[in-house]
Amino acid sequence: MLTEDIRRVHKKKRLLPIPNSRFIKIRCKNCGNEQITFSHASMRVRCNVCNELLAEPTGGKAKILGEIVEELE
């Protein structure tokens, strides 16, 4: 809970620097396969099983097209 409060403060005003990015587990809408990817992915992420597009880069945080199952720390 403390890390959530710290993340709300602008990243340059934080006393202890914490990255805004993290790894996330995404579930494919077609086949239900789950895979782990980076929240700020710079390349398109496709499902390993059915080749469906799961995440698309936007220049910052990736646009997630699948279902986010879990955010890993």
N, CA, C and O atoms as a Maestro MAE file, in Angstrom:
{
 s_m_m2io_version
 :::
 2.0.0
}

f_m_ct {
 s_m_title
 :::
 protein
 m_atom[292] {
  # First column is atom index #
  i_m_mmod_type
  r_m_x_coord
  r_m_y_coord
  r_m_z_coord
  i_m_residue_number
  s_m_chain_name
  s_m_pdb_residue_name
  s_m_pdb_atom_name
  i_m_atomic_number
  :::
  1 25 0.821 -1.182 0.000 1 A "MET " " N  " 7
  2 3 0.000 0.000 0.000 1 A "MET " " CA " 6
  3 2 0.865 1.245 0.000 1 A "MET " " C  " 6
  4 15 0.497 2.248 -0.611 1 A "MET " " O  " 8
  5 25 1.978 1.205 0.655 2 A "LEU " " N  " 7
  6 3 2.871 2.350 0.693 2 A "LEU " " CA " 6
  7 2 3.440 2.658 -0.687 2 A "LEU " " C  " 6
  8 15 3.578 3.824 -1.057 2 A "LEU " " O  " 8
  9 25 3.772 1.610 -1.455 3 A "THR " " N  " 7
  10 3 4.317 1.846 -2.795 3 A "THR " " CA " 6
  11 2 3.275 2.462 -3.722 3 A "THR " " C  " 6
  12 15 3.633 3.223 -4.621 3 A "THR " " O  " 8
  13 25 1.991 2.150 -3.523 4 A "GLU " " N  " 7
  14 3 0.940 2.765 -4.337 4 A "GLU " " CA " 6
  15 2 0.858 4.258 -4.074 4 A "GLU " " C  " 6
  16 15 0.668 5.040 -5.004 4 A "GLU " " O  " 8
  17 25 1.001 4.667 -2.803 5 A "ASP " " N  " 7
  18 3 0.972 6.091 -2.453 5 A "ASP " " CA " 6
  19 2 2.189 6.812 -3.022 5 A "ASP " " C  " 6
  20 15 2.087 7.956 -3.466 5 A "ASP " " O  " 8
  21 25 3.327 6.152 -3.009 6 A "ILE " " N  " 7
  22 3 4.559 6.757 -3.531 6 A "ILE " " CA " 6
  23 2 4.467 6.919 -5.041 6 A "ILE " " C  " 6
  24 15 4.961 7.908 -5.582 6 A "ILE " " O  " 8
  25 25 3.839 5.961 -5.737 7 A "ARG " " N  " 7
  26 3 3.727 6.013 -7.197 7 A "ARG " " CA " 6
  27 2 2.859 7.182 -7.666 7 A "ARG " " C  " 6
  28 15 3.021 7.653 -8.792 7 A "ARG " " O  " 8
  29 25 1.943 7.657 -6.820 8 A "ARG " " N  " 7
  30 3 1.052 8.749 -7.209 8 A "ARG " " CA " 6
  31 2 1.775 10.087 -7.277 8 A "ARG " " C  " 6
  32 15 1.325 10.992 -7.980 8 A "ARG " " O  " 8
  33 25 2.878 10.228 -6.567 9 A "VAL " " N  " 7
  34 3 3.670 11.454 -6.588 9 A "VAL " " CA " 6
  35 2 4.474 11.469 -7.884 9 A "VAL " " C  " 6
  36 15 4.921 10.419 -8.345 9 A "VAL " " O  " 8
  37 25 4.663 12.647 -8.474 10 A "HIS " " N  " 7
  38 3 5.421 12.759 -9.716 10 A "HIS " " CA " 6
  39 2 6.793 12.119 -9.532 10 A "HIS " " C  " 6
  40 15 7.398 12.236 -8.466 10 A "HIS " " O  " 8
  41 25 7.280 11.449 -10.562 11 A "LYS " " N  " 7
  42 3 8.513 10.666 -10.429 11 A "LYS " " CA " 6
  43 2 9.735 11.508 -10.073 11 A "LYS " " C  " 6
  44 15 10.679 10.980 -9.486 11 A "LYS " " O  " 8
  45 25 9.749 12.787 -10.405 12 A "LYS " " N  " 7
  46 3 10.898 13.631 -10.058 12 A "LYS " " CA " 6
  47 2 10.822 14.143 -8.624 12 A "LYS " " C  " 6
  48 15 11.820 14.630 -8.092 12 A "LYS " " O  " 8
  49 25 9.645 14.040 -7.986 13 A "LYS " " N  " 7
  50 3 9.482 14.524 -6.619 13 A "LYS " " CA " 6
  51 2 9.511 13.403 -5.586 13 A "LYS " " C  " 6
  52 15 9.304 13.655 -4.399 13 A "LYS " " O  " 8
  53 25 9.764 12.178 -6.016 14 A "ARG " " N  " 7
  54 3 9.820 11.051 -5.088 14 A "ARG " " CA " 6
  55 2 11.132 11.067 -4.316 14 A "ARG " " C  " 6
  56 15 12.194 11.366 -4.862 14 A "ARG " " O  " 8
  57 25 11.033 10.744 -3.053 15 A "LEU " " N  " 7
  58 3 12.225 10.686 -2.228 15 A "LEU " " CA " 6
  59 2 13.079 9.473 -2.599 15 A "LEU " " C  " 6
  60 15 14.300 9.574 -2.728 15 A "LEU " " O  " 8
  61 25 12.422 8.335 -2.768 16 A "LEU " " N  " 7
  62 3 13.097 7.123 -3.223 16 A "LEU " " CA " 6
  63 2 12.621 6.831 -4.642 16 A "LEU " " C  " 6
  64 15 11.426 6.620 -4.852 16 A "LEU " " O  " 8
  65 25 13.520 6.815 -5.617 17 A "PRO " " N  " 7
  66 3 13.076 6.576 -6.998 17 A "PRO " " CA " 6
  67 2 12.552 5.156 -7.191 17 A "PRO " " C  " 6
  68 15 13.228 4.182 -6.861 17 A "PRO " " O  " 8
  69 25 11.344 5.055 -7.728 18 A "ILE " " N  " 7
  70 3 10.708 3.777 -8.039 18 A "ILE " " CA " 6
  71 2 10.295 3.837 -9.510 18 A "ILE " " C  " 6
  72 15 9.673 4.814 -9.924 18 A "ILE " " O  " 8
  73 25 10.621 2.829 -10.304 19 A "PRO " " N  " 7
  74 3 10.257 2.873 -11.722 19 A "PRO " " CA " 6
  75 2 8.743 2.808 -11.928 19 A "PRO " " C  " 6
  76 15 8.030 2.179 -11.147 19 A "PRO " " O  " 8
  77 25 8.262 3.463 -12.986 20 A "ASN " " N  " 7
  78 3 6.844 3.433 -13.331 20 A "ASN " " CA " 6
  79 2 6.491 2.163 -14.095 20 A "ASN " " C  " 6
  80 15 5.319 1.794 -14.165 20 A "ASN " " O  " 8
  81 25 7.467 1.502 -14.658 21 A "SER " " N  " 7
  82 3 7.229 0.314 -15.470 21 A "SER " " CA " 6
  83 2 7.314 -0.944 -14.616 21 A "SER " " C  " 6
  84 15 7.942 -0.955 -13.557 21 A "SER " " O  " 8
  85 25 6.675 -1.994 -15.093 22 A "ARG " " N  " 7
  86 3 6.708 -3.276 -14.389 22 A "ARG " " CA " 6
  87 2 6.389 -4.375 -15.391 22 A "ARG " " C  " 6
  88 15 6.020 -4.097 -16.532 22 A "ARG " " O  " 8
  89 25 6.533 -5.610 -14.966 23 A "PHE " " N  " 7
  90 3 6.155 -6.743 -15.792 23 A "PHE " " CA " 6
  91 2 4.703 -7.088 -15.501 23 A "PHE " " C  " 6
  92 15 4.253 -6.995 -14.359 23 A "PHE " " O  " 8
  93 25 3.969 -7.488 -16.540 24 A "ILE " " N  " 7
  94 3 2.565 -7.837 -16.377 24 A "ILE " " CA " 6
  95 2 2.286 -9.177 -17.048 24 A "ILE " " C  " 6
  96 15 2.931 -9.542 -18.031 24 A "ILE " " O  " 8
  97 25 1.320 -9.896 -16.504 25 A "LYS " " N  " 7
  98 3 0.891 -11.168 -17.087 25 A "LYS " " CA " 6
  99 2 -0.391 -10.895 -17.853 25 A "LYS " " C  " 6
  100 15 -1.361 -10.385 -17.291 25 A "LYS " " O  " 8
  101 25 -0.395 -11.237 -19.146 26 A "ILE " " N  " 7
  102 3 -1.520 -10.969 -20.042 26 A "ILE " " CA " 6
  103 2 -2.126 -12.286 -20.513 26 A "ILE " " C  " 6
  104 15 -1.404 -13.227 -20.841 26 A "ILE " " O  " 8
  105 25 -3.468 -12.346 -20.545 27 A "ARG " " N  " 7
  106 3 -4.176 -13.521 -21.063 27 A "ARG " " CA " 6
  107 2 -4.712 -13.204 -22.453 27 A "ARG " " C  " 6
  108 15 -5.319 -12.157 -22.675 27 A "ARG " " O  " 8
  109 25 -4.483 -14.109 -23.371 28 A "CYS " " N  " 7
  110 3 -4.969 -13.967 -24.746 28 A "CYS " " CA " 6
  111 2 -6.485 -14.152 -24.776 28 A "CYS " " C  " 6
  112 15 -7.019 -15.045 -24.119 28 A "CYS " " O  " 8
  113 25 -7.174 -13.303 -25.544 29 A "LYS " " N  " 7
  114 3 -8.640 -13.384 -25.642 29 A "LYS " " CA " 6
  115 2 -9.085 -14.593 -26.457 29 A "LYS " " C  " 6
  116 15 -10.162 -15.137 -26.215 29 A "LYS " " O  " 8
  117 25 -8.268 -15.021 -27.422 30 A "ASN " " N  " 7
  118 3 -8.647 -16.139 -28.289 30 A "ASN " " CA " 6
  119 2 -8.454 -17.501 -27.634 30 A "ASN " " C  " 6
  120 15 -9.399 -18.282 -27.528 30 A "ASN " " O  " 8
  121 25 -7.228 -17.784 -27.195 31 A "CYS " " N  " 7
  122 3 -6.906 -19.132 -26.725 31 A "CYS " " CA " 6
  123 2 -6.762 -19.248 -25.211 31 A "CYS " " C  " 6
  124 15 -6.732 -20.363 -24.691 31 A "CYS " " O  " 8
  125 25 -6.672 -18.133 -24.488 32 A "GLY " " N  " 7
  126 3 -6.549 -18.189 -23.033 32 A "GLY " " CA " 6
  127 2 -5.122 -18.388 -22.538 32 A "GLY " " C  " 6
  128 15 -4.904 -18.547 -21.337 32 A "GLY " " O  " 8
  129 25 -4.157 -18.383 -23.436 33 A "ASN " " N  " 7
  130 3 -2.755 -18.526 -23.047 33 A "ASN " " CA " 6
  131 2 -2.317 -17.296 -22.246 33 A "ASN " " C  " 6
  132 15 -2.677 -16.171 -22.593 33 A "ASN " " O  " 8
  133 25 -1.544 -17.505 -21.181 34 A "GLU " " N  " 7
  134 3 -1.025 -16.408 -20.379 34 A "GLU " " CA " 6
  135 2 0.471 -16.280 -20.613 34 A "GLU " " C  " 6
  136 15 1.196 -17.276 -20.628 34 A "GLU " " O  " 8
  137 25 0.925 -15.052 -20.795 35 A "GLN " " N  " 7
  138 3 2.358 -14.826 -20.923 35 A "GLN " " CA " 6
  139 2 2.736 -13.502 -20.279 35 A "GLN " " C  " 6
  140 15 1.904 -12.607 -20.127 35 A "GLN " " O  " 8
  141 25 3.990 -13.394 -19.909 36 A "ILE " " N  " 7
  142 3 4.504 -12.225 -19.200 36 A "ILE " " CA " 6
  143 2 5.183 -11.306 -20.198 36 A "ILE " " C  " 6
  144 15 5.945 -11.753 -21.056 36 A "ILE " " O  " 8
  145 25 4.896 -10.001 -20.077 37 A "THR " " N  " 7
  146 3 5.513 -9.004 -20.942 37 A "THR " " CA " 6
  147 2 5.791 -7.744 -20.131 37 A "THR " " C  " 6
  148 15 5.382 -7.637 -18.975 37 A "THR " " O  " 8
  149 25 6.478 -6.807 -20.734 38 A "PHE " " N  " 7
  150 3 6.849 -5.554 -20.094 38 A "PHE " " CA " 6
  151 2 5.757 -4.527 -20.327 38 A "PHE " " C  " 6
  152 15 5.203 -4.459 -21.425 38 A "PHE " " O  " 8
  153 25 5.433 -3.724 -19.317 39 A "SER " " N  " 7
  154 3 4.339 -2.756 -19.442 39 A "SER " " CA " 6
  155 2 4.654 -1.645 -20.439 39 A "SER " " C  " 6
  156 15 3.737 -1.061 -21.016 39 A "SER " " O  " 8
  157 25 5.917 -1.347 -20.650 40 A "HIS " " N  " 7
  158 3 6.337 -0.317 -21.594 40 A "HIS " " CA " 6
  159 2 7.041 -0.977 -22.785 40 A "HIS " " C  " 6
  160 15 8.148 -0.590 -23.161 40 A "HIS " " O  " 8
  161 25 6.384 -1.967 -23.363 41 A "ALA " " N  " 7
  162 3 6.974 -2.734 -24.465 41 A "ALA " " CA " 6
  163 2 7.235 -1.829 -25.668 41 A "ALA " " C  " 6
  164 15 6.403 -0.986 -26.003 41 A "ALA " " O  " 8
  165 25 8.375 -2.001 -26.310 42 A "SER " " N  " 7
  166 3 8.740 -1.187 -27.470 42 A "SER " " CA " 6
  167 2 8.538 -1.935 -28.787 42 A "SER " " C  " 6
  168 15 8.768 -1.376 -29.859 42 A "SER " " O  " 8
  169 25 8.113 -3.181 -28.711 43 A "MET " " N  " 7
  170 3 7.808 -3.976 -29.901 43 A "MET " " CA " 6
  171 2 6.440 -4.621 -29.711 43 A "MET " " C  " 6
  172 15 5.967 -4.761 -28.583 43 A "MET " " O  " 8
  173 25 5.801 -5.015 -30.819 44 A "ARG " " N  " 7
  174 3 4.521 -5.695 -30.724 44 A "ARG " " CA " 6
  175 2 4.693 -7.034 -30.034 44 A "ARG " " C  " 6
  176 15 5.636 -7.771 -30.321 44 A "ARG " " O  " 8
  177 25 3.782 -7.348 -29.126 45 A "VAL " " N  " 7
  178 3 3.807 -8.620 -28.408 45 A "VAL " " CA " 6
  179 2 2.676 -9.474 -28.935 45 A "VAL " " C  " 6
  180 15 1.514 -9.067 -28.924 45 A "VAL " " O  " 8
  181 25 3.031 -10.676 -29.403 46 A "ARG " " N  " 7
  182 3 2.034 -11.599 -29.953 46 A "ARG " " CA " 6
  183 2 1.967 -12.848 -29.085 46 A "ARG " " C  " 6
  184 15 2.936 -13.216 -28.421 46 A "ARG " " O  " 8
  185 25 0.806 -13.489 -29.102 47 A "CYS " " N  " 7
  186 3 0.592 -14.728 -28.358 47 A "CYS " " CA " 6
  187 2 1.490 -15.824 -28.950 47 A "CYS " " C  " 6
  188 15 1.617 -15.943 -30.168 47 A "CYS " " O  " 8
  189 25 2.099 -16.607 -28.086 48 A "ASN " " N  " 7
  190 3 2.984 -17.677 -28.546 48 A "ASN " " CA " 6
  191 2 2.216 -18.836 -29.162 48 A "ASN " " C  " 6
  192 15 2.781 -19.603 -29.941 48 A "ASN " " O  " 8
  193 25 0.934 -18.978 -28.827 49 A "VAL " " N  " 7
  194 3 0.144 -20.114 -29.300 49 A "VAL " " CA " 6
  195 2 -0.594 -19.780 -30.599 49 A "VAL " " C  " 6
  196 15 -0.441 -20.484 -31.597 49 A "VAL " " O  " 8
  197 25 -1.404 -18.696 -30.588 50 A "CYS " " N  " 7
  198 3 -2.267 -18.411 -31.748 50 A "CYS " " CA " 6
  199 2 -1.838 -17.178 -32.544 50 A "CYS " " C  " 6
  200 15 -2.495 -16.824 -33.523 50 A "CYS " " O  " 8
  201 25 -0.761 -16.527 -32.148 51 A "ASN " " N  " 7
  202 3 -0.183 -15.385 -32.859 51 A "ASN " " CA " 6
  203 2 -1.088 -14.141 -32.844 51 A "ASN " " C  " 6
  204 15 -0.959 -13.278 -33.712 51 A "ASN " " O  " 8
  205 25 -1.994 -14.045 -31.873 52 A "GLU " " N  " 7
  206 3 -2.869 -12.879 -31.711 52 A "GLU " " CA " 6
  207 2 -2.063 -11.732 -31.095 52 A "GLU " " C  " 6
  208 15 -1.187 -11.969 -30.263 52 A "GLU " " O  " 8
  209 25 -2.353 -10.493 -31.500 53 A "LEU " " N  " 7
  210 3 -1.659 -9.318 -30.975 53 A "LEU " " CA " 6
  211 2 -2.118 -9.045 -29.546 53 A "LEU " " C  " 6
  212 15 -3.313 -8.874 -29.306 53 A "LEU " " O  " 8
  213 25 -1.180 -9.000 -28.587 54 A "LEU " " N  " 7
  214 3 -1.501 -8.783 -27.181 54 A "LEU " " CA " 6
  215 2 -1.170 -7.374 -26.704 54 A "LEU " " C  " 6
  216 15 -1.887 -6.825 -25.867 54 A "LEU " " O  " 8
  217 25 -0.094 -6.778 -27.224 55 A "ALA " " N  " 7
  218 3 0.306 -5.437 -26.801 55 A "ALA " " CA " 6
  219 2 0.944 -4.713 -27.978 55 A "ALA " " C  " 6
  220 15 1.663 -5.306 -28.782 55 A "ALA " " O  " 8
  221 25 0.663 -3.417 -28.056 56 A "GLU " " N  " 7
  222 3 1.176 -2.603 -29.148 56 A "GLU " " CA " 6
  223 2 1.892 -1.388 -28.562 56 A "GLU " " C  " 6
  224 15 1.353 -0.745 -27.661 56 A "GLU " " O  " 8
  225 25 3.097 -1.053 -29.049 57 A "PRO " " N  " 7
  226 3 3.830 0.089 -28.498 57 A "PRO " " CA " 6
  227 2 3.182 1.421 -28.871 57 A "PRO " " C  " 6
  228 15 2.598 1.556 -29.946 57 A "PRO " " O  " 8
  229 25 3.290 2.405 -27.972 58 A "THR " " N  " 7
  230 3 2.732 3.730 -28.227 58 A "THR " " CA " 6
  231 2 3.779 4.823 -28.030 58 A "THR " " C  " 6
  232 15 3.461 6.001 -28.193 58 A "THR " " O  " 8
  233 25 4.990 4.476 -27.691 59 A "GLY " " N  " 7
  234 3 6.025 5.459 -27.415 59 A "GLY " " CA " 6
  235 2 6.273 5.608 -25.930 59 A "GLY " " C  " 6
  236 15 7.288 6.175 -25.525 59 A "GLY " " O  " 8
  237 25 5.365 5.109 -25.115 60 A "GLY " " N  " 7
  238 3 5.481 5.116 -23.657 60 A "GLY " " CA " 6
  239 2 4.959 3.790 -23.161 60 A "GLY " " C  " 6
  240 15 5.518 2.736 -23.462 60 A "GLY " " O  " 8
  241 25 3.891 3.847 -22.404 61 A "LYS " " N  " 7
  242 3 3.258 2.637 -21.920 61 A "LYS " " CA " 6
  243 2 2.561 1.941 -23.093 61 A "LYS " " C  " 6
  244 15 1.906 2.590 -23.908 61 A "LYS " " O  " 8
  245 25 2.708 0.630 -23.169 62 A "ALA " " N  " 7
  246 3 2.142 -0.128 -24.282 62 A "ALA " " CA " 6
  247 2 0.629 -0.209 -24.170 62 A "ALA " " C  " 6
  248 15 0.080 -0.225 -23.068 62 A "ALA " " O  " 8
  249 25 -0.043 -0.259 -25.314 63 A "LYS " " N  " 7
  250 3 -1.496 -0.433 -25.346 63 A "LYS " " CA " 6
  251 2 -1.762 -1.931 -25.242 63 A "LYS " " C  " 6
  252 15 -1.417 -2.692 -26.146 63 A "LYS " " O  " 8
  253 25 -2.371 -2.350 -24.144 64 A "ILE " " N  " 7
  254 3 -2.620 -3.761 -23.881 64 A "ILE " " CA " 6
  255 2 -3.938 -4.156 -24.520 64 A "ILE " " C  " 6
  256 15 -4.980 -3.580 -24.206 64 A "ILE " " O  " 8
  257 25 -3.900 -5.140 -25.421 65 A "LEU " " N  " 7
  258 3 -5.089 -5.593 -26.143 65 A "LEU " " CA " 6
  259 2 -5.666 -6.866 -25.542 65 A "LEU " " C  " 6
  260 15 -6.805 -7.229 -25.835 65 A "LEU " " O  " 8
  261 25 -4.899 -7.540 -24.714 66 A "GLY " " N  " 7
  262 3 -5.390 -8.740 -24.031 66 A "GLY " " CA " 6
  263 2 -5.926 -8.357 -22.660 66 A "GLY " " C  " 6
  264 15 -6.107 -7.177 -22.357 66 A "GLY " " O  " 8
  265 25 -6.174 -9.353 -21.846 67 A "GLU " " N  " 7
  266 3 -6.683 -9.135 -20.484 67 A "GLU " " CA " 6
  267 2 -5.526 -9.192 -19.494 67 A "GLU " " C  " 6
  268 15 -4.771 -10.164 -19.481 67 A "GLU " " O  " 8
  269 25 -5.380 -8.164 -18.667 68 A "ILE " " N  " 7
  270 3 -4.312 -8.142 -17.664 68 A "ILE " " CA " 6
  271 2 -4.740 -9.034 -16.510 68 A "ILE " " C  " 6
  272 15 -5.772 -8.796 -15.882 68 A "ILE " " O  " 8
  273 25 -3.942 -10.066 -16.232 69 A "VAL " " N  " 7
  274 3 -4.246 -11.010 -15.170 69 A "VAL " " CA " 6
  275 2 -3.592 -10.566 -13.864 69 A "VAL " " C  " 6
  276 15 -4.211 -10.608 -12.801 69 A "VAL " " O  " 8
  277 25 -2.332 -10.140 -13.958 70 A "GLU " " N  " 7
  278 3 -1.563 -9.824 -12.744 70 A "GLU " " CA " 6
  279 2 -0.455 -8.838 -13.091 70 A "GLU " " C  " 6
  280 15 0.127 -8.895 -14.175 70 A "GLU " " O  " 8
  281 25 -0.171 -7.933 -12.157 71 A "GLU " " N  " 7
  282 3 0.975 -7.043 -12.278 71 A "GLU " " CA " 6
  283 2 2.054 -7.544 -11.339 71 A "GLU " " C  " 6
  284 15 1.843 -7.624 -10.129 71 A "GLU " " O  " 8
  285 25 3.201 -7.878 -11.889 72 A "LEU " " N  " 7
  286 3 4.306 -8.438 -11.095 72 A "LEU " " CA " 6
  287 2 5.221 -7.306 -10.653 72 A "LEU " " C  " 6
  288 15 5.382 -6.312 -11.360 72 A "LEU " " O  " 8
  289 25 5.816 -7.466 -9.480 73 A "GLU " " N  " 7
  290 3 6.716 -6.427 -8.976 73 A "GLU " " CA " 6
  291 2 8.135 -6.908 -8.928 73 A "GLU " " C  " 6
  292 15 9.028 -6.160 -8.528 73 A "GLU " " O  " 8
  :::
 }
 m_bond[291] {
  # First column is bond index #
  i_m_from
  i_m_to
  i_m_order
  :::
  1 1 2 1
  2 2 3 1
  3 3 4 2
  4 3 5 1
  5 5 6 1
  6 6 7 1
  7 7 8 2
  8 7 9 1
  9 9 10 1
  10 10 11 1
  11 11 12 2
  12 11 13 1
  13 13 14 1
  14 14 15 1
  15 15 16 2
  16 15 17 1
  17 17 18 1
  18 18 19 1
  19 19 20 2
  20 19 21 1
  21 21 22 1
  22 22 23 1
  23 23 24 2
  24 23 25 1
  25 25 26 1
  26 26 27 1
  27 27 28 2
  28 27 29 1
  29 29 30 1
  30 30 31 1
  31 31 32 2
  32 31 33 1
  33 33 34 1
  34 34 35 1
  35 35 36 2
  36 35 37 1
  37 37 38 1
  38 38 39 1
  39 39 40 2
  40 39 41 1
  41 41 42 1
  42 42 43 1
  43 43 44 2
  44 43 45 1
  45 45 46 1
  46 46 47 1
  47 47 48 2
  48 47 49 1
  49 49 50 1
  50 50 51 1
  51 51 52 2
  52 51 53 1
  53 53 54 1
  54 54 55 1
  55 55 56 2
  56 55 57 1
  57 57 58 1
  58 58 59 1
  59 59 60 2
  60 59 61 1
  61 61 62 1
  62 62 63 1
  63 63 64 2
  64 63 65 1
  65 65 66 1
  66 66 67 1
  67 67 68 2
  68 67 69 1
  69 69 70 1
  70 70 71 1
  71 71 72 2
  72 71 73 1
  73 73 74 1
  74 74 75 1
  75 75 76 2
  76 75 77 1
  77 77 78 1
  78 78 79 1
  79 79 80 2
  80 79 81 1
  81 81 82 1
  82 82 83 1
  83 83 84 2
  84 83 85 1
  85 85 86 1
  86 86 87 1
  87 87 88 2
  88 87 89 1
  89 89 90 1
  90 90 91 1
  91 91 92 2
  92 91 93 1
  93 93 94 1
  94 94 95 1
  95 95 96 2
  96 95 97 1
  97 97 98 1
  98 98 99 1
  99 99 100 2
  100 99 101 1
  101 101 102 1
  102 102 103 1
  103 103 104 2
  104 103 105 1
  105 105 106 1
  106 106 107 1
  107 107 108 2
  108 107 109 1
  109 109 110 1
  110 110 111 1
  111 111 112 2
  112 111 113 1
  113 113 114 1
  114 114 115 1
  115 115 116 2
  116 115 117 1
  117 117 118 1
  118 118 119 1
  119 119 120 2
  120 119 121 1
  121 121 122 1
  122 122 123 1
  123 123 124 2
  124 123 125 1
  125 125 126 1
  126 126 127 1
  127 127 128 2
  128 127 129 1
  129 129 130 1
  130 130 131 1
  131 131 132 2
  132 131 133 1
  133 133 134 1
  134 134 135 1
  135 135 136 2
  136 135 137 1
  137 137 138 1
  138 138 139 1
  139 139 140 2
  140 139 141 1
  141 141 142 1
  142 142 143 1
  143 143 144 2
  144 143 145 1
  145 145 146 1
  146 146 147 1
  147 147 148 2
  148 147 149 1
  149 149 150 1
  150 150 151 1
  151 151 152 2
  152 151 153 1
  153 153 154 1
  154 154 155 1
  155 155 156 2
  156 155 157 1
  157 157 158 1
  158 158 159 1
  159 159 160 2
  160 159 161 1
  161 161 162 1
  162 162 163 1
  163 163 164 2
  164 163 165 1
  165 165 166 1
  166 166 167 1
  167 167 168 2
  168 167 169 1
  169 169 170 1
  170 170 171 1
  171 171 172 2
  172 171 173 1
  173 173 174 1
  174 174 175 1
  175 175 176 2
  176 175 177 1
  177 177 178 1
  178 178 179 1
  179 179 180 2
  180 179 181 1
  181 181 182 1
  182 182 183 1
  183 183 184 2
  184 183 185 1
  185 185 186 1
  186 186 187 1
  187 187 188 2
  188 187 189 1
  189 189 190 1
  190 190 191 1
  191 191 192 2
  192 191 193 1
  193 193 194 1
  194 194 195 1
  195 195 196 2
  196 195 197 1
  197 197 198 1
  198 198 199 1
  199 199 200 2
  200 199 201 1
  201 201 202 1
  202 202 203 1
  203 203 204 2
  204 203 205 1
  205 205 206 1
  206 206 207 1
  207 207 208 2
  208 207 209 1
  209 209 210 1
  210 210 211 1
  211 211 212 2
  212 211 213 1
  213 213 214 1
  214 214 215 1
  215 215 216 2
  216 215 217 1
  217 217 218 1
  218 218 219 1
  219 219 220 2
  220 219 221 1
  221 221 222 1
  222 222 223 1
  223 223 224 2
  224 223 225 1
  225 225 226 1
  226 226 227 1
  227 227 228 2
  228 227 229 1
  229 229 230 1
  230 230 231 1
  231 231 232 2
  232 231 233 1
  233 233 234 1
  234 234 235 1
  235 235 236 2
  236 235 237 1
  237 237 238 1
  238 238 239 1
  239 239 240 2
  240 239 241 1
  241 241 242 1
  242 242 243 1
  243 243 244 2
  244 243 245 1
  245 245 246 1
  246 246 247 1
  247 247 248 2
  248 247 249 1
  249 249 250 1
  250 250 251 1
  251 251 252 2
  252 251 253 1
  253 253 254 1
  254 254 255 1
  255 255 256 2
  256 255 257 1
  257 257 258 1
  258 258 259 1
  259 259 260 2
  260 259 261 1
  261 261 262 1
  262 262 263 1
  263 263 264 2
  264 263 265 1
  265 265 266 1
  266 266 267 1
  267 267 268 2
  268 267 269 1
  269 269 270 1
  270 270 271 1
  271 271 272 2
  272 271 273 1
  273 273 274 1
  274 274 275 1
  275 275 276 2
  276 275 277 1
  277 277 278 1
  278 278 279 1
  279 279 280 2
  280 279 281 1
  281 281 282 1
  282 282 283 1
  283 283 284 2
  284 283 285 1
  285 285 286 1
  286 286 287 1
  287 287 288 2
  288 287 289 1
  289 289 290 1
  290 290 291 1
  291 291 292 2
  :::
 }
}
